[in-house]
Amino acid sequence: MRPVNGIHVNVGVVQGGTRSNVVAAEAFAEIDARFATAAESKTVEQSLLNVVPFDPQVRVKVTGGINRPPLERN
């Protein structure tokens, strides 16, 4: 079976808050993305860097980046 080409994104870890009945002061998510081409990696990176919260009281901070380039088939 061949894997499907394209962009695949998984939010594997999500953490935040201290109690179930308290609004979390902060939260974070770890995202894993897979892509087949350098162009797709740029699309993923730009999409994540351009995330804008819908609530003006919320801040989004994106850290990290692409740490392994894709092995493009030729």
C-alpha positions in Angstrom: 0.0 0.0 0.0 1.4 3.4 -1.0 0.9 6.4 1.4 -1.2 9.2 -0.1 0.9 12.2 -1.2 0.1 15.6 0.2 0.1 17.5 3.5 -0.8 15.6 6.7 -1.1 17.4 10.0 -1.6 15.9 13.4 -2.0 17.7 16.8 -0.7 14.9 19.0 -0.3 16.7 22.3 -2.6 19.3 23.8 -2.2 20.6 27.4 -3.6 23.5 29.4 -5.3 24.6 32.5 -5.1 23.4 36.1 -8.7 22.4 36.9 -11.9 21.5 35.0 -13.9 24.4 36.2 -11.3 27.2 35.7 -10.5 29.0 32.4 -7.0 28.1 31.5 -4.4 30.9 31.6 -2.4 29.2 28.9 -2.4 26.1 26.8 -0.2 24.5 24.2 -0.3 22.0 21.4 2.4 20.0 19.6 1.9 19.7 15.9 3.4 17.1 13.6 3.2 17.8 9.8 4.2 15.6 6.9 4.6 16.7 3.4 6.2 15.4 0.2 7.7 18.5 -1.4 9.6 21.6 -0.3 6.7 23.7 -1.6 4.3 21.9 0.7 6.6 22.4 3.6 6.5 26.2 2.9 2.7 26.1 2.8 2.5 24.4 6.2 5.1 26.7 7.8 3.4 29.9 6.5 -0.1 28.6 7.5 1.1 28.0 11.1 3.0 31.2 11.3 0.0 33.2 10.2 -2.5 31.8 12.7 -4.6 34.6 14.1 -6.9 34.1 17.2 -10.5 35.0 16.8 -10.6 36.5 20.3 -8.6 39.8 20.7 -7.8 38.9 24.3 -5.9 35.8 23.1 -2.3 35.6 22.0 -0.9 32.9 19.8 2.9 32.2 19.9 4.3 29.7 17.3 7.7 28.3 18.0 9.8 25.7 16.3 9.7 25.1 12.6 10.5 22.5 9.9 13.3 20.4 11.3 13.6 17.8 8.5 13.2 18.7 4.8 11.2 16.3 2.7 12.9 13.6 0.6 11.5 14.6 -2.7 11.0 11.7 -5.2 12.7 12.1 -8.6 
